[in-house]
Amino acid sequence: MKNRGITTSKIKNNAPAIPVLVWVGFFAGVPLVFVLVISFLTRDSLGIIVLEFSTENYRRIFEPVYLKIFFNSFLLAGLTGVVTLVIGYPVAYITSKLKGRQRTLTIGLIMLPFWISSLLRTYGWRILLDYKGIINNILTGLGITNEPVTMLGTFAASLVGTAYMLIPFMIIAVFNSVDKLDRSLLEASYDLGAGKLKTFRNITLRLTLPGIAGGFTLVFIPALGLFFISDILGGGQTVYLGNKINELIGRGRNKPLAAAMSVAMVLFITLVIYIYTKVSKEEVGGLL
């Protein structure tokens, strides 16, 4: 009877979450299952899906040309996480020390880009990085370079655009972690003779590691699929997962292979989330 009462109490407490779970399960779970099924099918010469079971699509993923695409995508996503962390951590740390209106205004400015179309912002970077764009005009005008520098159509341009698009996620994640710091621990560290650098390394950095891991995850995952940025800024010179999947669905007329690549990407993202969860739990557990 006691166990039944506990079970009934749990059901009542979790009842409000049931509609949300059903909603997410239907609109997220069903499409994923649909993609998974398609990934094991084949296509005919016209690109029409044939109901014939096959694992050929998954075997093709391990071909050198597709492995290179995965490598390029993971490299871009990983470097985006590093760049946003290097720039975003100081911004988040300084913002956490602000008070009142200054803090509110700063957070508002950090979130402001989300109010503008991401496509429009990407074209804004194209104007800046163009061969005859603003940056090259400044460089040549100041005599830093004798002629314009080619910036569009490069890996660096794609990295700049992706990092700019996703850096607010890193800043907010780290800010939430820094803002919850127990300042008494920092004061205790100073009282025991530790300098600012040692205190930051041993206390601040360790306590904010879950925020860093969360920010890296929030940046890494979408960086794998922002194909329009590499199309606009990278000129399609380097092919990434998002670009290839988009191409296979459209011009390539090979939805089963596109579905297999999507499933592989989802599995890798799941692994990243698992690692983030483990890092967060171990770090918090080690500090308690």
N, C-alpha and C positions, 0 to 999 in steps of 0.2 A: 504493500500500500504506500509505503514511504517513497519507493522508487517511482511509482506511478504518479505521485504528487509532484516529485521533482521534474519528471518528464513533462507533465502538464504545465508546470510553471515555466519551463524552458520554451515550450511551444508558444505560450502567451507572450513571453518577452521577445521572442524572435518573429512573431506574427507580422509586425510592420515591415520586416525585411523581405517577406515572401513575395509580394508583388514586384519588388525591385529585382529579386533573383530570377523570377519568371521572365521579366522584361529583358534583362541582360542575357539570360539563357536563350531566349528566342531570337533576339536580334543580333547576338554575337555568336552564340553556340551553333545555331542552325547554319548560318553562312560558312562557318569553319568546317562543319561536317560536309557541307556541299562541296567546298573546295577540296577537301580530303578525298572525297569520292571521285571527283573529276581527275585528280592527280593520278589515279590508277587506271584511267581509261586511255583510249587512243583516238586518233583522228584519221580521216581519209585524206585524199589528195586535195580536196577542196577546203580542208580545215574544219569539216563538220565532225563533231564528237561522235565516236563509235562506241557502243556499249560492249566493249571487249576488254577484259581485265588484263593489265600488263604492269610490270615494274620497270619498263624501259625508261620512263621519264626520270626515275630516281637514279638509274644507272648513268644517264646522260649528265646529271648534275656533277658527276665526278670526272667529266672530261676536262682537259686542261683549260679550254676556253671559258668554261663556266666556273671552274675553280678560281680563275683569275678575277672574274667578276665578283665572286664572293670576297676574295682577298681585298680588292679595291674598295668594296663597300665597307668592310670591317675596318680597313685602314682609315677611311674618311670618317666613319662614325667614332672610332677611337681617338683620332686626333682632334675631332670636334669636341669630344668630352674633355680632353686635356686643355685645349685652348680656352674653352668656356670656364673651366675650373681656375686656370691661372688668372684670367681677367675677372671672373665673377666672385671669387673668394674675397679679395680685398674690398670689392664693392659691397658685398654682403656684410662683411665685418664692420666697415665704416658706417653703413646704414644702421646696423644694430645699435650703434652708440649714439645715434641721433635721438632727439626727443621731440615730442609734440608735432607741430606743423611741419617741421623739417623732415621728420621721418615719414609722415604721411605723403608729403610732396615727392620725396625721393622714390618711395614705393610706387606712387602713381606714375612717375616718369619711367620707371622700369617696366611697368605693365602697359604703358601707352602704345608701344608698337603692336600689341595684340588688337588694337582698335582699328588698325589699318590692314588692308588686304596684303597677305603674304606675297602674292604675285606682284603687286604694285611695289612693295619694298624691294623685291628682287630686281625689278627693272630699274629701281633707283640706284642700286649698286652697279648695274650695267652702265648707267650714265657716268658714274664715278670712275669705273675701271676701264672705260672705253679707250681705244688708242688715242683718240682726240678728246678724251673726257676731262673732267675737272682735275683729277689727281695728276694726270700727265701734263696738263697746262701749268699747274703749280710747280711741278718738278722742273720743267723746261724753263719756266719763267724765272725761277730762283737760281737757275744755272746748275742745279744738282745733276741733271742729265742733259746730254747734248741733243738727244732725240727722244721721242715718246717710247715708253716701255710697253711691251706686249703683256698685258695682264689678263685679258679675257681669253677664254679657251684653254685655261690651265687648271691643274689640280688645285693650286693655291687659291684661285678665284672661287672654285666650288667650296673649298674649305672656309674661306672668309664668309661667303653667303650663308652657308649652313650654320656656322658658329654664331653669326649675327642673329639668325632666325631663332635659335634655340637658347641663347644665353640667358634670357629671363627665367627659364626653368631652373637653371643652375643657381642663379642668384637667389631666387625665392627659397629653394630647397636648403641652401647653405644658411641663408638668413634665419629661417625658422630654427635651425639647429644652433646657430650662434646666439640667437636671442634667448634661448632657454638655458644658456650656460650658468652654472652656479658661480657667481663672481667671488664668493668667499674662498673657493678653491684657488683662484688666481692670487688672491691676497695672501693666502697661506703659503703659496709657492714663493711669492716675493719675500715674505717674512723669514722663510727658511734659507734665503740667500740665493735663490735661483734668479737669473737674469730674464729679460723679456724674451729672448730667443729660446732659452731652455724651457721657460714656462709655456710658450706657444707650442713648442714641439711636444712636450710631455703632457700638457693639460689641454690646452685649447684645441690643438689638432686632433688629439685622440677623442675628445668629447664630441667633436663635430664630424667625426668620420662617418657616422650614419647619414648625416646630411649630405656629405660629399658623395657617398655611395648612391644615395637617392637621386641627387642631382645628375650624376654621371649616367644613371640608368634612364632618367627622364630625357636626357639629351641623346644618349646612344641609340635608343630604340627608334625614335622618329627620324634620326639622321640616316638610317638605313633605307628609308622610303621616300625621302624628299627629292624625287627625280627631276622635278621641274627646275630646281636650282642649278643642278649640273647641266641641264639642257640650255638654260639661259646664260649662265655665267661660264660654264665649262665648255660650251659649244659642242657637247656630245663627244669630245675627244677621248674621254675616259668613260667606259660603260660601267654603271653601277646596278645593283639589284633592282631598284625601283625602275630604272630606265629599261632594263631588259624585260622585266615582267610586263611593263606597259607596251613594249614593242611586240612581245610574243602574243599578247591579247589582241592587238590591233593589226599591224602589217604582217606579223609573223603567222597569224591565224593558227596558233598552237596553244590553245588554252590548257590542255592537259600538262604540258611542260611548264607553263606559267604557274599552274596550280601546284605542281611539285616543288618549284622553286619557292613559292609562297609558304608552303608547309615547312620546308627546310628553314626558311627565315623565322617562322613562328617558333619552331623548336629551339633555334639558337637564342631567340629573345627570351623564351621560357628559361633557358639555362642562365642567361644574364640575370633575370629576376631572382632565380634561386640563389645565385652567388651573392646578390645584393642582400637577400634575406639572411643568409648565413653570416655575412660580414657584419650586418647590423646587430644581430643577436649576440654574436661572439664578442663584439666590441663593447656593447652595453653590459653584457654579463661580466666581462673582465673588469669593468670599472665599478661595479656595484659591490 
